[in-house]
Amino acid sequence: MQIKSVGVLGCGLMGSGIAQVCAAAGYETIVREVDDALLQKGLGRIRKFLDDGVAKGKVTADAREKTLASLTGTTRIDDLRDCNLVIEAIVENLAEKRVTYAALERAVADPTIILSNTSSLCITELAASTGRPDRFGGLHFFNPVPLMKLVEVIRALTTSTETYQTVFDFARSLGKEPITAPDRPGFIVNRLLVPYLLDAIRAYENGLGTIEDIDNGMKLGCGYPMGPFTLLDFVGLDTTYYIANIMFEEFREPAYAPPPLLKRMVLAGRLGKKSGRGFYTYA
């Protein structure tokens, strides 16, 4: 299948980034959000990212205008009817995704490919909730989407070879480097990353060092771009907690169990940068 028009469900942090890279690659892109306030916030995030890129000399003014010209926002799911491929980037909730897929399938044509940007849910289970399990897969982007080169392509048990190859080639066309990940919780990156982040919290709980010392130890000693606590705040403590619970439920290994401190911080609303406070405090 030739992909000409792309739909994105959700214009939050991930959805807006996905919509931006699709439009920048030349695809006619339409991003849908549930209400206009959220839609305008997401579109504003895209404009600011592009404007900042122009100001820093990393994006040309012409490229910015071409990206914005290829991008449309809507609150109507029916407006995605002509899309050849739709990427879902809504809340990590199985029931919500099923409701959204049902509405989407009533709007789009039978050949349309549906993909989920989920970071933790089972792609085969999501595919089974649709009427096109052979034309369903996972396409896991990383934040910030316009800057991160990696994309994980996840093939459900039911994903056809044609769909898989189309999705893999589509990811490459966005200027990304796709890798094939298994349909298991965490895929490849989070399967390795989440235990490391949880271990950092346990180490801090056990008095290994201060938050700043542990972060600096991993940055300066291992060459990581940021320490585990900075990364936790950036990703979102609630997101990490959610992924860890799913992985622990699947594997029942202690390494995936959320530490008590993580649970309490989430309950207290200390979610990281997005809430203004996590392991660090933000203005």
C-alpha atoms as an extended CHARMM CRD file, in Angstrom:
* protein
*
       283  EXT
         1         1  MET       CA              0.0000000000        0.0000000000        0.0000000000  PROA      1               0.0000000000
         2         2  GLN       CA              1.1870000000        3.5120000000       -0.8240000000  PROA      2               0.0000000000
         3         3  ILE       CA              0.8390000000        5.8720000000        2.1270000000  PROA      3               0.0000000000
         4         4  LYS       CA             -0.2090000000        9.3940000000        1.1500000000  PROA      4               0.0000000000
         5         5  SER       CA             -2.3780000000       10.5980000000        4.0220000000  PROA      5               0.0000000000
         6         6  VAL       CA             -1.7000000000        9.9760000000        7.7210000000  PROA      6               0.0000000000
         7         7  GLY       CA             -4.0300000000       10.3970000000       10.6750000000  PROA      7               0.0000000000
         8         8  VAL       CA             -2.9180000000       10.8310000000       14.2850000000  PROA      8               0.0000000000
         9         9  LEU       CA             -5.2560000000       10.2310000000       17.2080000000  PROA      9               0.0000000000
        10        10  GLY       CA             -4.2630000000       12.4650000000       20.0920000000  PROA      10              0.0000000000
        11        11  CYS       CA             -2.4060000000       15.7800000000       20.0490000000  PROA      11              0.0000000000
        12        12  GLY       CA             -0.6650000000       15.5460000000       23.4020000000  PROA      12              0.0000000000
        13        13  LEU       CA              3.0810000000       15.4490000000       23.8990000000  PROA      13              0.0000000000
        14        14  MET       CA              3.5590000000       12.2840000000       21.8120000000  PROA      14              0.0000000000
        15        15  GLY       CA              0.7220000000       12.7990000000       19.3310000000  PROA      15              0.0000000000
        16        16  SER       CA              1.7870000000       16.3270000000       18.4250000000  PROA      16              0.0000000000
        17        17  GLY       CA              5.3550000000       15.1620000000       17.8730000000  PROA      17              0.0000000000
        18        18  ILE       CA              4.2180000000       12.2730000000       15.6910000000  PROA      18              0.0000000000
        19        19  ALA       CA              1.9670000000       14.5770000000       13.6620000000  PROA      19              0.0000000000
        20        20  GLN       CA              4.8680000000       16.9920000000       13.2150000000  PROA      20              0.0000000000
        21        21  VAL       CA              7.3190000000       14.4170000000       11.8440000000  PROA      21              0.0000000000
        22        22  CYS       CA              4.6650000000       12.9740000000        9.5080000000  PROA      22              0.0000000000
        23        23  ALA       CA              3.8650000000       16.4140000000        8.1070000000  PROA      23              0.0000000000
        24        24  ALA       CA              7.5710000000       17.2800000000        7.8630000000  PROA      24              0.0000000000
        25        25  ALA       CA              8.1070000000       14.1190000000        5.7920000000  PROA      25              0.0000000000
        26        26  GLY       CA              5.5640000000       15.3880000000        3.2680000000  PROA      26              0.0000000000
        27        27  TYR       CA              2.5130000000       13.3560000000        4.2600000000  PROA      27              0.0000000000
        28        28  GLU       CA             -0.8580000000       15.0610000000        4.3620000000  PROA      28              0.0000000000
        29        29  THR       CA             -1.4050000000       14.7740000000        8.0940000000  PROA      29              0.0000000000
        30        30  ILE       CA             -4.5600000000       15.2690000000       10.1390000000  PROA      30              0.0000000000
        31        31  VAL       CA             -4.4100000000       15.1280000000       13.9230000000  PROA      31              0.0000000000
        32        32  ARG       CA             -7.5380000000       14.6210000000       15.9870000000  PROA      32              0.0000000000
        33        33  GLU       CA             -8.1000000000       15.6280000000       19.6080000000  PROA      33              0.0000000000
        34        34  VAL       CA            -11.2370000000       15.2710000000       21.7310000000  PROA      34              0.0000000000
        35        35  ASP       CA            -11.7900000000       19.0210000000       22.2000000000  PROA      35              0.0000000000
        36        36  ASP       CA            -10.5700000000       22.2440000000       20.6400000000  PROA      36              0.0000000000
        37        37  ALA       CA             -8.6580000000       23.4560000000       23.6920000000  PROA      37              0.0000000000
        38        38  LEU       CA             -6.4550000000       20.3500000000       23.7290000000  PROA      38              0.0000000000
        39        39  LEU       CA             -6.1120000000       20.4980000000       19.9550000000  PROA      39              0.0000000000
        40        40  GLN       CA             -4.9400000000       24.1110000000       19.9540000000  PROA      40              0.0000000000
        41        41  LYS       CA             -2.5040000000       23.3940000000       22.7780000000  PROA      41              0.0000000000
        42        42  GLY       CA             -0.9660000000       20.5590000000       20.7590000000  PROA      42              0.0000000000
        43        43  LEU       CA             -0.8080000000       22.5430000000       17.5240000000  PROA      43              0.0000000000
        44        44  GLY       CA              0.7310000000       25.4270000000       19.4510000000  PROA      44              0.0000000000
        45        45  ARG       CA              3.4070000000       23.0480000000       20.7380000000  PROA      45              0.0000000000
        46        46  ILE       CA              4.2410000000       22.1100000000       17.1280000000  PROA      46              0.0000000000
        47        47  ARG       CA              4.4230000000       25.7600000000       16.0230000000  PROA      47              0.0000000000
        48        48  LYS       CA              6.6790000000       26.6620000000       18.9470000000  PROA      48              0.0000000000
        49        49  PHE       CA              9.0130000000       23.7450000000       18.2430000000  PROA      49              0.0000000000
        50        50  LEU       CA              9.3180000000       24.8000000000       14.5990000000  PROA      50              0.0000000000
        51        51  ASP       CA              9.6930000000       28.4930000000       15.4430000000  PROA      51              0.0000000000
        52        52  ASP       CA             12.4450000000       27.6680000000       17.9470000000  PROA      52              0.0000000000
        53        53  GLY       CA             14.1320000000       25.5220000000       15.3180000000  PROA      53              0.0000000000
        54        54  VAL       CA             14.1170000000       28.4010000000       12.8440000000  PROA      54              0.0000000000
        55        55  ALA       CA             15.4600000000       30.7960000000       15.4970000000  PROA      55              0.0000000000
        56        56  LYS       CA             18.3310000000       28.4020000000       16.2550000000  PROA      56              0.0000000000
        57        57  GLY       CA             19.0750000000       27.7750000000       12.5720000000  PROA      57              0.0000000000
        58        58  LYS       CA             18.1600000000       24.0920000000       12.8160000000  PROA      58              0.0000000000
        59        59  VAL       CA             14.9940000000       24.3780000000       10.6910000000  PROA      59              0.0000000000
        60        60  THR       CA             14.5940000000       26.5500000000        7.6050000000  PROA      60              0.0000000000
        61        61  ALA       CA             11.6440000000       28.9060000000        7.3660000000  PROA      61              0.0000000000
        62        62  ASP       CA             10.6020000000       27.1110000000        4.1790000000  PROA      62              0.0000000000
        63        63  ALA       CA             10.6100000000       23.7160000000        5.9190000000  PROA      63              0.0000000000
        64        64  ARG       CA              8.5250000000       25.1580000000        8.7580000000  PROA      64              0.0000000000
        65        65  GLU       CA              5.9230000000       26.5110000000        6.3440000000  PROA      65              0.0000000000
        66        66  LYS       CA              5.7770000000       23.2540000000        4.3670000000  PROA      66              0.0000000000
        67        67  THR       CA              5.2880000000       21.2540000000        7.5690000000  PROA      67              0.0000000000
        68        68  LEU       CA              2.4740000000       23.5100000000        8.7870000000  PROA      68              0.0000000000
        69        69  ALA       CA              0.8400000000       23.4830000000        5.3320000000  PROA      69              0.0000000000
        70        70  SER       CA              0.7070000000       19.6520000000        5.4290000000  PROA      70              0.0000000000
        71        71  LEU       CA             -0.8770000000       19.6190000000        8.8850000000  PROA      71              0.0000000000
        72        72  THR       CA             -4.5730000000       19.8830000000        9.7820000000  PROA      72              0.0000000000
        73        73  GLY       CA             -6.2520000000       19.6610000000       13.1540000000  PROA      73              0.0000000000
        74        74  THR       CA             -9.7400000000       18.3970000000       13.9240000000  PROA      74              0.0000000000
        75        75  THR       CA            -11.9970000000       17.2480000000       16.7360000000  PROA      75              0.0000000000
        76        76  ARG       CA            -14.0230000000       14.9870000000       14.4100000000  PROA      76              0.0000000000
        77        77  ILE       CA            -12.8650000000       11.4110000000       13.9900000000  PROA      77              0.0000000000
        78        78  ASP       CA            -14.8110000000       11.2040000000       10.7260000000  PROA      78              0.0000000000
        79        79  ASP       CA            -12.3140000000       13.6620000000        9.2120000000  PROA      79              0.0000000000
        80        80  LEU       CA             -9.7580000000       10.8280000000        9.1640000000  PROA      80              0.0000000000
        81        81  ARG       CA            -11.8320000000        8.8890000000        6.6210000000  PROA      81              0.0000000000
        82        82  ASP       CA             -9.3480000000        9.3230000000        3.7340000000  PROA      82              0.0000000000
        83        83  CYS       CA             -6.2270000000        8.4110000000        5.7020000000  PROA      83              0.0000000000
        84        84  ASN       CA             -4.2210000000        5.4090000000        4.5070000000  PROA      84              0.0000000000
        85        85  LEU       CA             -2.6000000000        4.9620000000        7.9050000000  PROA      85              0.0000000000
        86        86  VAL       CA             -3.6670000000        6.1020000000       11.3930000000  PROA      86              0.0000000000
        87        87  ILE       CA             -1.4080000000        6.2480000000       14.4570000000  PROA      87              0.0000000000
        88        88  GLU       CA             -3.1430000000        6.1630000000       17.8220000000  PROA      88              0.0000000000
        89        89  ALA       CA             -1.4050000000        8.1150000000       20.5990000000  PROA      89              0.0000000000
        90        90  ILE       CA             -4.1160000000        8.5180000000       23.2240000000  PROA      90              0.0000000000
        91        91  VAL       CA             -4.1250000000        7.6860000000       26.9380000000  PROA      91              0.0000000000
        92        92  GLU       CA             -2.6140000000        4.3240000000       27.9810000000  PROA      92              0.0000000000
        93        93  ASN       CA             -5.9500000000        2.7430000000       28.8090000000  PROA      93              0.0000000000
        94        94  LEU       CA             -7.1360000000       -0.4300000000       27.0870000000  PROA      94              0.0000000000
        95        95  ALA       CA            -10.8400000000        0.3720000000       27.3800000000  PROA      95              0.0000000000
        96        96  GLU       CA            -10.3570000000        3.8870000000       25.9690000000  PROA      96              0.0000000000
        97        97  LYS       CA             -8.3490000000        2.5450000000       23.0630000000  PROA      97              0.0000000000
        98        98  ARG       CA            -11.0190000000       -0.0280000000       22.2160000000  PROA      98              0.0000000000
        99        99  VAL       CA            -13.7260000000        2.6320000000       22.1470000000  PROA      99              0.0000000000
       100       100  THR       CA            -11.5380000000        4.8390000000       19.9470000000  PROA      100             0.0000000000
       101       101  TYR       CA            -10.7480000000        2.0080000000       17.5170000000  PROA      101             0.0000000000
       102       102  ALA       CA            -14.4380000000        1.1790000000       17.1470000000  PROA      102             0.0000000000
       103       103  ALA       CA            -15.2360000000        4.7860000000       16.2250000000  PROA      103             0.0000000000
       104       104  LEU       CA            -12.2210000000        4.9800000000       13.9070000000  PROA      104             0.0000000000
       105       105  GLU       CA            -13.1280000000        1.8010000000       12.0280000000  PROA      105             0.0000000000
       106       106  ARG       CA            -16.5620000000        3.1970000000       11.2560000000  PROA      106             0.0000000000
       107       107  ALA       CA            -14.8800000000        6.1880000000        9.6180000000  PROA      107             0.0000000000
       108       108  VAL       CA            -11.9280000000        4.7890000000        7.6370000000  PROA      108             0.0000000000
       109       109  ALA       CA            -11.7580000000        2.4700000000        4.6320000000  PROA      109             0.0000000000
       110       110  ASP       CA            -11.0840000000       -1.2630000000        4.9730000000  PROA      110             0.0000000000
       111       111  PRO       CA             -7.4510000000       -1.1330000000        3.7000000000  PROA      111             0.0000000000
       112       112  THR       CA             -6.4320000000        1.5370000000        6.2470000000  PROA      112             0.0000000000
       113       113  ILE       CA             -3.6490000000        0.4510000000        8.5880000000  PROA      113             0.0000000000
       114       114  ILE       CA             -4.0890000000        1.2500000000       12.2950000000  PROA      114             0.0000000000
       115       115  LEU       CA             -1.0600000000        1.5310000000       14.5640000000  PROA      115             0.0000000000
       116       116  SER       CA             -0.6730000000        2.1480000000       18.2790000000  PROA      116             0.0000000000
       117       117  ASN       CA              2.0830000000        4.1770000000       19.9000000000  PROA      117             0.0000000000
       118       118  THR       CA              1.5580000000        2.3180000000       23.1810000000  PROA      118             0.0000000000
       119       119  SER       CA              4.7030000000        1.8210000000       25.2500000000  PROA      119             0.0000000000
       120       120  SER       CA              3.4410000000       -1.1340000000       27.2460000000  PROA      120             0.0000000000
       121       121  LEU       CA              0.1400000000       -2.6940000000       26.1500000000  PROA      121             0.0000000000
       122       122  CYS       CA             -0.0330000000       -5.9500000000       24.2000000000  PROA      122             0.0000000000
       123       123  ILE       CA             -0.2690000000       -5.2180000000       20.4700000000  PROA      123             0.0000000000
       124       124  THR       CA             -1.9330000000       -8.5740000000       19.7560000000  PROA      124             0.0000000000
       125       125  GLU       CA             -4.6330000000       -7.8010000000       22.3300000000  PROA      125             0.0000000000
       126       126  LEU       CA             -5.2020000000       -4.3520000000       20.7990000000  PROA      126             0.0000000000
       127       127  ALA       CA             -5.3320000000       -5.8620000000       17.3020000000  PROA      127             0.0000000000
       128       128  ALA       CA             -7.8840000000       -8.4520000000       18.4380000000  PROA      128             0.0000000000
       129       129  SER       CA            -10.2110000000       -5.6460000000       19.5410000000  PROA      129             0.0000000000
       130       130  THR       CA            -10.4610000000       -4.4060000000       15.9360000000  PROA      130             0.0000000000
       131       131  GLY       CA            -11.9750000000       -5.7910000000       12.7700000000  PROA      131             0.0000000000
       132       132  ARG       CA             -8.6200000000       -5.6700000000       10.9620000000  PROA      132             0.0000000000
       133       133  PRO       CA             -6.0740000000       -7.5860000000       13.0900000000  PROA      133             0.0000000000
       134       134  ASP       CA             -3.9650000000       -8.2400000000        9.9860000000  PROA      134             0.0000000000
       135       135  ARG       CA             -3.7030000000       -4.4900000000        9.3270000000  PROA      135             0.0000000000
       136       136  PHE       CA             -2.8040000000       -3.5050000000       12.8710000000  PROA      136             0.0000000000
       137       137  GLY       CA              0.5900000000       -3.0750000000       14.5250000000  PROA      137             0.0000000000
       138       138  GLY       CA              2.6650000000       -1.0970000000       16.9750000000  PROA      138             0.0000000000
       139       139  LEU       CA              4.8060000000        1.9230000000       16.1410000000  PROA      139             0.0000000000
       140       140  HSD       CA              6.4850000000        3.1290000000       19.3290000000  PROA      140             0.0000000000
       141       141  PHE       CA              8.0830000000        6.5760000000       19.0850000000  PROA      141             0.0000000000
       142       142  PHE       CA             10.2890000000        8.1760000000       21.7470000000  PROA      142             0.0000000000
       143       143  ASN       CA             10.0520000000       11.5950000000       23.3400000000  PROA      143             0.0000000000
       144       144  PRO       CA             10.7980000000       14.1700000000       22.0060000000  PROA      144             0.0000000000
       145       145  VAL       CA              9.5580000000       12.6310000000       18.7660000000  PROA      145             0.0000000000
       146       146  PRO       CA             11.1100000000       15.1560000000       16.3160000000  PROA      146             0.0000000000
       147       147  LEU       CA             14.5820000000       14.6110000000       17.8190000000  PROA      147             0.0000000000
       148       148  MET       CA             14.6960000000       10.9200000000       18.7580000000  PROA      148             0.0000000000
       149       149  LYS       CA             15.7920000000        8.7500000000       15.8290000000  PROA      149             0.0000000000
       150       150  LEU       CA             14.5740000000        5.3910000000       17.1100000000  PROA      150             0.0000000000
       151       151  VAL       CA             11.1660000000        3.8590000000       16.4170000000  PROA      151             0.0000000000
       152       152  GLU       CA             10.1700000000        0.3720000000       17.5650000000  PROA      152             0.0000000000
       153       153  VAL       CA              8.0170000000       -1.5730000000       15.0890000000  PROA      153             0.0000000000
       154       154  ILE       CA              5.9570000000       -4.2190000000       16.8810000000  PROA      154             0.0000000000
       155       155  ARG       CA              4.2770000000       -7.0140000000       14.9990000000  PROA      155             0.0000000000
       156       156  ALA       CA              1.2110000000       -8.6460000000       16.5400000000  PROA      156             0.0000000000
       157       157  LEU       CA              0.6790000000      -12.3630000000       16.0050000000  PROA      157             0.0000000000
       158       158  THR       CA             -1.9670000000      -11.3880000000       13.4530000000  PROA      158             0.0000000000
       159       159  THR       CA             -0.0770000000       -8.6130000000       11.6220000000  PROA      159             0.0000000000
       160       160  SER       CA              0.3730000000       -9.5420000000        7.9660000000  PROA      160             0.0000000000
       161       161  THR       CA              3.8060000000       -9.4980000000        6.3540000000  PROA      161             0.0000000000
       162       162  GLU       CA              2.6150000000       -6.8030000000        3.9390000000  PROA      162             0.0000000000
       163       163  THR       CA              1.4490000000       -4.5810000000        6.7990000000  PROA      163             0.0000000000
       164       164  TYR       CA              4.6710000000       -5.0920000000        8.7370000000  PROA      164             0.0000000000
       165       165  GLN       CA              6.8420000000       -4.1820000000        5.7510000000  PROA      165             0.0000000000
       166       166  THR       CA              4.6800000000       -1.1510000000        4.9240000000  PROA      166             0.0000000000
       167       167  VAL       CA              4.9750000000        0.1170000000        8.5080000000  PROA      167             0.0000000000
       168       168  PHE       CA              8.7350000000       -0.4970000000        8.6140000000  PROA      168             0.0000000000
       169       169  ASP       CA              9.2360000000        1.4090000000        5.3520000000  PROA      169             0.0000000000
       170       170  PHE       CA              6.9130000000        4.1750000000        6.5660000000  PROA      170             0.0000000000
       171       171  ALA       CA              9.0220000000        4.6440000000        9.7120000000  PROA      171             0.0000000000
       172       172  ARG       CA             12.1480000000        4.9630000000        7.5630000000  PROA      172             0.0000000000
       173       173  SER       CA             10.4170000000        7.5380000000        5.3600000000  PROA      173             0.0000000000
       174       174  LEU       CA             10.0170000000        9.7470000000        8.4550000000  PROA      174             0.0000000000
       175       175  GLY       CA             13.8000000000        9.8890000000        8.7930000000  PROA      175             0.0000000000
       176       176  LYS       CA             13.7180000000        7.4560000000       11.7170000000  PROA      176             0.0000000000
       177       177  GLU       CA             15.7370000000        4.3150000000       12.3760000000  PROA      177             0.0000000000
       178       178  PRO       CA             13.2290000000        1.4890000000       12.9190000000  PROA      178             0.0000000000
       179       179  ILE       CA             13.9760000000       -1.6900000000       14.8270000000  PROA      179             0.0000000000
       180       180  THR       CA             11.7130000000       -4.7260000000       15.1570000000  PROA      180             0.0000000000
       181       181  ALA       CA             10.6200000000       -5.3710000000       18.7510000000  PROA      181             0.0000000000
       182       182  PRO       CA              8.7510000000       -8.3940000000       20.1420000000  PROA      182             0.0000000000
       183       183  ASP       CA              5.1680000000       -8.0680000000       21.3020000000  PROA      183             0.0000000000
       184       184  ARG       CA              6.0650000000       -8.3280000000       24.9740000000  PROA      184             0.0000000000
       185       185  PRO       CA              5.6300000000       -5.6830000000       27.7000000000  PROA      185             0.0000000000
       186       186  GLY       CA              8.3070000000       -3.0210000000       27.4170000000  PROA      186             0.0000000000
       187       187  PHE       CA              9.2980000000       -4.1550000000       23.9110000000  PROA      187             0.0000000000
       188       188  ILE       CA             13.1150000000       -3.7150000000       23.7050000000  PROA      188             0.0000000000
       189       189  VAL       CA             13.9900000000       -0.2950000000       25.1090000000  PROA      189             0.0000000000
       190       190  ASN       CA             11.6850000000       -0.1830000000       28.1380000000  PROA      190             0.0000000000
       191       191  ARG       CA             12.4180000000       -3.8390000000       28.9130000000  PROA      191             0.0000000000
       192       192  LEU       CA             16.0120000000       -2.7570000000       29.5820000000  PROA      192             0.0000000000
       193       193  LEU       CA             15.4180000000        0.8160000000       30.7360000000  PROA      193             0.0000000000
       194       194  VAL       CA             12.6290000000        0.4110000000       33.3100000000  PROA      194             0.0000000000
       195       195  PRO       CA             14.5210000000       -2.0100000000       35.6190000000  PROA      195             0.0000000000
       196       196  TYR       CA             17.4630000000        0.4240000000       35.5980000000  PROA      196             0.0000000000
       197       197  LEU       CA             15.2150000000        3.3250000000       36.6190000000  PROA      197             0.0000000000
       198       198  LEU       CA             13.5040000000        1.2710000000       39.3250000000  PROA      198             0.0000000000
       199       199  ASP       CA             16.8810000000        0.1190000000       40.6630000000  PROA      199             0.0000000000
       200       200  ALA       CA             18.0010000000        3.7490000000       40.9120000000  PROA      200             0.0000000000
       201       201  ILE       CA             14.9710000000        4.5260000000       43.0900000000  PROA      201             0.0000000000
       202       202  ARG       CA             15.6490000000        1.4830000000       45.3000000000  PROA      202             0.0000000000
       203       203  ALA       CA             19.2920000000        2.4910000000       45.6130000000  PROA      203             0.0000000000
       204       204  TYR       CA             18.2750000000        5.9720000000       46.7350000000  PROA      204             0.0000000000
       205       205  GLU       CA             15.7640000000        4.4870000000       49.2030000000  PROA      205             0.0000000000
       206       206  ASN       CA             18.5830000000        2.3550000000       50.6480000000  PROA      206             0.0000000000
       207       207  GLY       CA             20.9020000000        5.3330000000       51.1050000000  PROA      207             0.0000000000
       208       208  LEU       CA             23.3290000000        4.7120000000       48.2420000000  PROA      208             0.0000000000
       209       209  GLY       CA             23.6690000000        8.4550000000       47.6490000000  PROA      209             0.0000000000
       210       210  THR       CA             21.7970000000       11.6620000000       47.0270000000  PROA      210             0.0000000000
       211       211  ILE       CA             19.6220000000       12.0950000000       43.9500000000  PROA      211             0.0000000000
       212       212  GLU       CA             22.1700000000       14.5250000000       42.5240000000  PROA      212             0.0000000000
       213       213  ASP       CA             25.1240000000       12.2090000000       43.2110000000  PROA      213             0.0000000000
       214       214  ILE       CA             23.4270000000        9.2020000000       41.6030000000  PROA      214             0.0000000000
       215       215  ASP       CA             22.4920000000       11.2840000000       38.5510000000  PROA      215             0.0000000000
       216       216  ASN       CA             26.0120000000       12.6900000000       38.2220000000  PROA      216             0.0000000000
       217       217  GLY       CA             27.5120000000        9.2470000000       38.7480000000  PROA      217             0.0000000000
       218       218  MET       CA             25.6290000000        7.8120000000       35.7740000000  PROA      218             0.0000000000
       219       219  LYS       CA             26.2210000000       10.8750000000       33.5890000000  PROA      219             0.0000000000
       220       220  LEU       CA             29.9320000000       11.3090000000       34.2750000000  PROA      220             0.0000000000
       221       221  GLY       CA             30.7960000000        7.6910000000       34.9810000000  PROA      221             0.0000000000
       222       222  CYS       CA             28.8060000000        5.9880000000       32.2250000000  PROA      222             0.0000000000
       223       223  GLY       CA             28.4510000000        8.7850000000       29.6910000000  PROA      223             0.0000000000
       224       224  TYR       CA             24.6490000000        8.8460000000       29.8700000000  PROA      224             0.0000000000
       225       225  PRO       CA             23.0850000000       12.1100000000       28.6120000000  PROA      225             0.0000000000
       226       226  MET       CA             21.0500000000       12.3730000000       31.8220000000  PROA      226             0.0000000000
       227       227  GLY       CA             20.8740000000       10.5620000000       35.1290000000  PROA      227             0.0000000000
       228       228  PRO       CA             18.0370000000        8.1980000000       36.1000000000  PROA      228             0.0000000000
       229       229  PHE       CA             16.1400000000       10.7040000000       38.2640000000  PROA      229             0.0000000000
       230       230  THR       CA             16.2880000000       13.4400000000       35.6350000000  PROA      230             0.0000000000
       231       231  LEU       CA             15.0530000000       10.9000000000       33.1010000000  PROA      231             0.0000000000
       232       232  LEU       CA             12.2610000000        9.7220000000       35.4080000000  PROA      232             0.0000000000
       233       233  ASP       CA             11.0570000000       13.3160000000       35.7950000000  PROA      233             0.0000000000
       234       234  PHE       CA             11.2490000000       13.8170000000       32.0310000000  PROA      234             0.0000000000
       235       235  VAL       CA              9.3390000000       10.6270000000       31.1580000000  PROA      235             0.0000000000
       236       236  GLY       CA              6.8060000000       11.0890000000       33.9640000000  PROA      236             0.0000000000
       237       237  LEU       CA              6.7290000000        9.1070000000       37.1970000000  PROA      237             0.0000000000
       238       238  ASP       CA              3.1450000000        8.0380000000       36.5240000000  PROA      238             0.0000000000
       239       239  THR       CA              4.1340000000        6.6930000000       33.1110000000  PROA      239             0.0000000000
       240       240  THR       CA              7.0280000000        4.7180000000       34.5790000000  PROA      240             0.0000000000
       241       241  TYR       CA              4.8020000000        3.4010000000       37.3800000000  PROA      241             0.0000000000
       242       242  TYR       CA              2.1730000000        2.3070000000       34.8600000000  PROA      242             0.0000000000
       243       243  ILE       CA              4.6780000000        0.5140000000       32.6290000000  PROA      243             0.0000000000
       244       244  ALA       CA              6.3630000000       -1.1630000000       35.6070000000  PROA      244             0.0000000000
       245       245  ASN       CA              3.0430000000       -2.5370000000       36.8720000000  PROA      245             0.0000000000
       246       246  ILE       CA              2.2250000000       -4.0220000000       33.4660000000  PROA      246             0.0000000000
       247       247  MET       CA              5.6750000000       -5.5940000000       33.1740000000  PROA      247             0.0000000000
       248       248  PHE       CA              5.5030000000       -7.0070000000       36.7040000000  PROA      248             0.0000000000
       249       249  GLU       CA              2.0410000000       -8.4460000000       36.0390000000  PROA      249             0.0000000000
       250       250  GLU       CA              3.3730000000      -10.1730000000       32.9170000000  PROA      250             0.0000000000
       251       251  PHE       CA              6.7120000000      -11.5060000000       34.1870000000  PROA      251             0.0000000000
       252       252  ARG       CA              6.3080000000      -11.5730000000       37.9880000000  PROA      252             0.0000000000
       253       253  GLU       CA              9.9770000000      -10.7040000000       38.4160000000  PROA      253             0.0000000000
       254       254  PRO       CA             11.0570000000       -8.4620000000       41.3530000000  PROA      254             0.0000000000
       255       255  ALA       CA             13.1170000000       -6.2860000000       38.9990000000  PROA      255             0.0000000000
       256       256  TYR       CA              9.8800000000       -4.9460000000       37.4690000000  PROA      256             0.0000000000
       257       257  ALA       CA              8.0600000000       -4.2520000000       40.7520000000  PROA      257             0.0000000000
       258       258  PRO       CA              7.5490000000       -0.5060000000       41.4070000000  PROA      258             0.0000000000
       259       259  PRO       CA              9.4260000000        0.6380000000       44.5430000000  PROA      259             0.0000000000
       260       260  PRO       CA              7.2860000000        2.0550000000       47.3900000000  PROA      260             0.0000000000
       261       261  LEU       CA              8.7120000000        5.5660000000       46.9110000000  PROA      261             0.0000000000
       262       262  LEU       CA              7.6200000000        5.6410000000       43.2610000000  PROA      262             0.0000000000
       263       263  LYS       CA              4.0800000000        4.6440000000       44.2040000000  PROA      263             0.0000000000
       264       264  ARG       CA              3.8510000000        7.3040000000       46.9100000000  PROA      264             0.0000000000
       265       265  MET       CA              5.1790000000       10.0540000000       44.6810000000  PROA      265             0.0000000000
       266       266  VAL       CA              2.5700000000        9.2170000000       42.0430000000  PROA      266             0.0000000000
       267       267  LEU       CA             -0.1760000000        9.2140000000       44.6870000000  PROA      267             0.0000000000
       268       268  ALA       CA              1.0650000000       12.6220000000       45.8690000000  PROA      268             0.0000000000
       269       269  GLY       CA              0.8770000000       14.0280000000       42.3300000000  PROA      269             0.0000000000
       270       270  ARG       CA              4.6390000000       14.4840000000       42.0500000000  PROA      270             0.0000000000
       271       271  LEU       CA              4.8640000000       13.2730000000       38.4820000000  PROA      271             0.0000000000
       272       272  GLY       CA              7.9660000000       15.0830000000       37.2470000000  PROA      272             0.0000000000
       273       273  LYS       CA              8.3620000000       18.0270000000       34.8950000000  PROA      273             0.0000000000
       274       274  LYS       CA              4.7310000000       17.9690000000       33.7440000000  PROA      274             0.0000000000
       275       275  SER       CA              3.4580000000       18.5490000000       37.2950000000  PROA      275             0.0000000000
       276       276  GLY       CA              6.2510000000       20.9100000000       38.3430000000  PROA      276             0.0000000000
       277       277  ARG       CA              7.7210000000       18.5280000000       40.8880000000  PROA      277             0.0000000000
       278       278  GLY       CA              9.1440000000       15.0410000000       40.8920000000  PROA      278             0.0000000000
       279       279  PHE       CA             12.5640000000       14.0850000000       42.1700000000  PROA      279             0.0000000000
       280       280  TYR       CA             13.4700000000       17.6770000000       41.2800000000  PROA      280             0.0000000000
       281       281  THR       CA             11.4130000000       20.8790000000       41.4970000000  PROA      281             0.0000000000
       282       282  TYR       CA             10.6770000000       22.8270000000       38.3120000000  PROA      282             0.0000000000
       283       283  ALA       CA              9.6070000000       26.4220000000       37.8440000000  PROA      283             0.0000000000
